[in-house]
Amino acid sequence: MARIVGAVAASHTPTIGFAQDSGKHHDPVWAPIFEAFEPSRAWLEEQRPDVLLVIYNDHISSFFLDHYSPFALGVGERFEVADEGGGVRHLPGIDGHPALAAHIGQSVMADAFDLSFFQGKPLDHGCFSPLSVLMRHDEGWPVPIIPLQVGVLQFPMPSARRCFDLGKALRNAIESYPEDIKVAIVATGGLSHQVHGERCGFNNVPWDQTFLELIEKDPERLAQLTQAELAELGGVEGAEVIMWLVMRGALSASVVKRHQAYYLPSMTGIATAVYENQAHGAVAGEIRRQQDHMETQTRGAENLQGTYPYTLARSVKALRLNRFLHAMTEPAHRQAFLADEEGAYIRAGLSDVESDLLRRRDWRGLIHHGAIFFVLEKWAAVLGVSNLHIYAAMRGESLEGFLQTRNAPSAVYSVAAVSAGQPAAFEED
């Protein structure tokens, strides 16, 4: 079973990335940052975890206000670096761990935490600022990550209690993962700072020191604080320290602190810490019970003939195909497709299998491959194919035969803005 070896906690201010990229390692103003991170970097090299679960918040870089989630788990195969306005940092993208991410997602949802899931989104300084100092990356990153984005910039936001409890659910999830791997938690954010309004530049060093003491020895006290209290003590943006509570909840009640440092050069109290887990091994059947609990909602669905529940694994596998089909909602994309179908497949980087399925209008085969139906109907609208044609193809029937099984055999429709035609390209199988 998977094992949590411990955690690294660190501020994620862009100051850290700036110092790294500018080669400020020996500048007396900046050198304390690197000195503070060195023990954490050394600990990760010593532990050699197989995966990092990175708890961070996006700074309106990849997650905009049109859809802002409290908790969003990254389930993709790879995560690139976000452009935050001045160009992309010269860092390589980093691999994800879709299998463990899917397991975590299912387990945490079973424990009543409603996550959203993302892939294909770049990660900003909330993740990469500390990572760029914590790990060598000249030839790529040495370990994959699972990013957990916490929506801490817009009220209402998750409470400190909710974050602490989410950490406990993450522990259940990771420790019930069947592979024998080591996982380290990386919590980012804080400490005290505020970057807006007349209170901009606020810091509270005594509170930062108290927070570091409590997160180690008495996190339950921190979990009781309200968002207003956290903002008063550490600044509104500094209240993002609730992400450290997610980390702390995932660890054992008692931890061993291997390192702690604090430095306030400018706007943000930059803290680093390393906590080693002291968790006991599995007791009796607790892991099996969690695994059974995870399967409660879906148990039996695999026996439904001709049914393919849309899982995170299917979503990751077919992301490129689904993205291509979803883009049919964009006028320029669909016009380019209609003008040069083969060229569109090539430009999208589709595999030979995917291109062949599309070329043959193999609706059922596309479902088997991992396409989700609701992008197929968008593509069908572009082709002039009705939804009923697709339904018939799913069952291997002619349109006429399928319509005779409906209460209103003459009801032929699609999601297109105009009536669907009868395209010559349609195939029944």
N, C-alpha and C positions, 0 to 999 in steps of 0.2 A: 504494500500500500504506500501511497505518497506520504511524505513526512515534511512538516514545516520545520526548518532548521533555525529560523529566527527572522529578524527583520532589521532593515536599515531605514532610518527616518532622516529626512533632510529637507531643508527649505528648497524651493524651486525658483527663486527669483531669477530673472534674466541676467542679473549681475554675475551669477556664477558662470553662465555660458559665455558672457562677454569676456570675463577674465580668462577663461579657457582659450577662446578663439584668438584673443589678442596677445597671448603669450605672456601674461602678467605673473607668472609663477614666482618670480624673484623680486617683484616690485613690493616694497614694504607695505603699501596700502592693501594690496591684493593677496599677498602670500599667505596670510592667516586663513583665507578660504581654502586653499589647497592643503594646508597643514591640517585643517579640521576634517577634510574629506579623506585624507590618506589612510587613517585606521579603518574607515568603512570600506574603502577600496581593497585594502589588504584582507579584511575579513571575508569579503566576497570571493577573493581569489583563493583563500584558504578553504572555504566551505564548498566551493565549486557547485553551486545549485544548478539543477537542470532547467529550472524555469524561475522567472521573477514575476510576481504579481505586483504590478505598479499601480498604486492608487494616486491619482492626480486629478487636477481640474483643468479643463480647456479654458482659454481666455478669449472666447468668442472668435476663435480661429477656424475650427472645423465644426463646432456646434453653435449655430446661430440662434437668434431669438424666435425664429419661426417654429422651432421644435427643440425645446430645452428640457432634457430629462434629468430627474434626480440622480439616477444611477444608470450608467450605460457601460456594458461590458464589451470589450473588443474581442471578437471571435475569429478574426481573419487570419490569413496565412502570413501577412506582412504589413508593416506600418511604416510609411515614409515620414519625412520631416516636413512640418507645415511651414509655409511662407507666411510670416506674420507682418508683412508689409515692406520689409527691406531686403527681400530675397531669402532663399533657403540657406540655412547654415550648412557648411560643408561637412555634413555627417551622413553616413550611410543609413539607409532604411534598416529596420530591425524585424526579424522574424517573429511571428506569433506562435501560439501553440493551440491550434483549433480543437484538438481532442480534449485537452484538459479544460479549455474554456467552455466547451459544450457541456462537459460534465458539471462544472461549477454552475453554469447557467441553469441546468435542470435541477440541481440540488438546491440552489438558493431560491429558485421559484417554488419548489416544493415546501420550503420553509417560509413561504408567504412574503418574499421580497419580490416585487414586480419590477424586474429589470427591463431595460431596452438593450438591444444588441446592435453593434456596429462593426463594419468592415469596410476597407477601402478608404477610410478617412485618415489623413495625416495627423500626427501628434505634435503639439506645440511645446513651448519651453516648460510647461508644467511637468512634462515627462522627460524631455531630452536635456534640459538644463542640468539637473543633477546626474542623469545617466552619463552624460559626456565626461564627467569628472570621476564617476564611480567605476567606470570600466574602460579598459583600453579598446579602441575601435578602429585602429589604423587599417586593419584588414577585415573589417566587419566585426559585429558584436559577438561576444563569446557565448551568449545565452539568449534564448528567446524570451519574450515577455507576454504577459496578458495584461493589457491596460484596463483599469476600471476608472471611468470618468465620473466624477461626483459634481453635481450641479450646485455649486456654492456661490454663484454670482447673482442669483435672482431669487427674491423672496416670492412665495414660500420655498424653503429649501429643507433638506433633511435635517432633523434634529440631531444633537449630539448623541442622545440615547439611541436613535435609529441607526446611526453610523456604528456605534459600539455593538449593537445587536447584529448588524450586518456582518461585522467581523466574526462574530461567533458562528454565523451561518456559513461564512467562508471557510472557517476551520472544519466544520462538519463536511463541507463539500470536498476540500482538498484531501483530508484524511481518509475519505471513502473512495478516492480515485484508485482503481485497481493496479496501476503500474507502480513499480518500486522506484520512485524518483524523489529528489529533494527539491523543495520549493522554498524560496525566500520571499518575504514580503518587503516591498519598498513603499514607504509612505512619504508623500511630498507635501509641501505647503508650509506657510507661516515662516517665522513666528509673527510677532506683533508688527503690524504695519497698516497704513491706510493711504490710498493713492488718489482719493477724490475729495472734493469739497474743502471747506475752510479748515477741516481737521487733517488735511493732507500732511503727511510727514510724522504722524503720531506714532510713538513707540512707547512701550512699557516694559523695561528691562526686568524689574522685580516680578512682574506677572510672567514673563517668559521663563524665568528661573523656577517659579512656582509650578508652571505648567510642566516643565521637564521633570520636576520631582514627582508630580502627581501621575503623569502618563506612565511612569515606571512603576510606582508603588501603590497608587490608589486611583486607577482610571474610572472607577465607579463614581467618584466625586465629580470628575469632569463630565461624565455622561449626564449628570443632573443639571448642568448649566443650560440656560436658555440661549437662544441666538442673540438676544439683546445683551445679555450679560457677557457673552463672549466678545461681542462688538465693543462693549464698553471697556473691557479689560485689554483687548488686543487689537482694536480697530476693526472696522467692518470687513475689510479684506483679510485681516489677520484671523478672523473667525474660521477661515478655511482649515484651521488646525483640527477640525472635526474629522478630517481625513486620517489624522494620526490615530484617532479612536477606532477607525475601521481596522487599521493595522493591529492595534493593541487588543481588540476583541478577538482577533484570529490567533493570538498567542495564548500560552498557558497563563494561569492566574499569577504565578511567580515566574519572573524572568531574571536573567543575569545580564546586567548592563556592562557591555565590554568597552564602550566608548561613549563619550559625550563631549561636545564642544559648542561654543557660542561666540558669535562675533557680530557686531553691529557697525558696519562701515558707513551706511548711508540710510536707506529707506526701510530696510527689512532686517529683523533680527534673524541672522543666518545660523541655524542650528543643525548639528548632525549628531546622530546617536546610533548605536548598534545594540540590539537586544537578542540574546540567545534564548531559544525556547527551552522550557523545562517540562514539556508535556510527557506524560506517562504513555506507554504503549496502549494499544486498544484493549479495552476491558470487555470480556465476554463477547456478546454478539452485537455491540453497538455499531460497528461498521456495517454489518449485514442489515441491521435495522434501518440505517440511513439509506442504504442502497435500495431496499424494498420500498421505503418511504418515497424515494425519488420516482419510482416506477408506478406509483399508485394511479396517477392520472392517465397514463398511456398503456398500462398493462392490458393486453388483449387486442389492441389496435393492429398489431402485426398479423393477426389472424383474419382481418377483413380482406377478402379477396378483391383484387383490382383497386386497392387503396394504398396511397403513398403519403402518409403524414409528412408535412413539410418541416423537417428538422434543421437544426443549425448546421449539421454536417452536410446536408444537401444544399443548403444555402451557400456555404463556403465553397463547395465543389463547383457550383454552377454560377458563381457571382458574375463572371465575365459574360456568360451567355445571357443571364437575366438583365444585366446592365444594358447590353446591346438591344434587347427587346423592349425594355422599359423606355429607352431613348426614343422609341417611336412616338412618344408624346411630344417630341421636339420637331417642329416643322422642317428645319434644315436637315436633321438626321433622316427623317423619313423620305424627304425628297432625294437625298443622296442615295438612299437605299433603292428607291424606285428607278433612279437613273442608272445605277450600276450595282446590281445586287452582289455579284462576285467581288467587286472591289470593296464593297461595304464589309463583307466578311473578313477580307484581308486586313483592312484598316483597323477593325476591331480586335484583331489578334485571335480570332476564334480558331479552335482546333479543327482538324480535318473531320473528326466525328461530329462536332457541333455544326460545322458548315454543311455537312452532308444531310444531317437531320433537317436543317432549315431548307436546304435546297429541295428536298423531297417532300416538304410540308408534312413531315411525319409527326403529327401532333401527339400521338400516344408515346412515341419514342422520345420526344422532347420531355415529356413528363417523367419518363423512366430515367432520363439523363439527369434531371434536377431542375428543369424549368418550372417555375411556379405558374399556375394556370392564368393568373391575373395579368401577367405580361404577355402571355400567348394571345389573349383576347385583344390586347392593344395592337399587336402585330397583325392579327387577323383583320382588324378594322382597316389597317393600311392596305392589306391585300384585297379588301372587298369581300372577305369571307365572314359569313354569319356565325354567331355563337353556336347555332344549331348544327352547322357543318362540323364544328369541332367536337361537340358532344357525340355526334354520330360516329366520328372517327375514333373517339375514345373507346367506344363499344364495338368497333369493327363492323359497323352497320352502314348501309346506305342512308342518305339523308331521308329519302322517302320512307324507308322502313322504320327509322328512328322516330320520325314525325308521327307515325301511326301509333306509337306507344304513348303519345302525349294527349292530354285532355283537349287541347286546342291545336290540331295538326297544322293549321295555317299560320301559327304564330312563329315567324322567323325574324330574328332581330340580332343586333350587335351593339357594341358600345360606341360605334362610329356616330359622328354627328349627322350623317346622312344614311339612308337605307343601304344595307349591305347588298351587294350584287351576287351573281353566281359565277365566280371566277373559274376559268378553265384550269387553273393550276391546282384546284382542290383534288385531293386524293382521299379515298374512303378509308384506307388502311394506313 
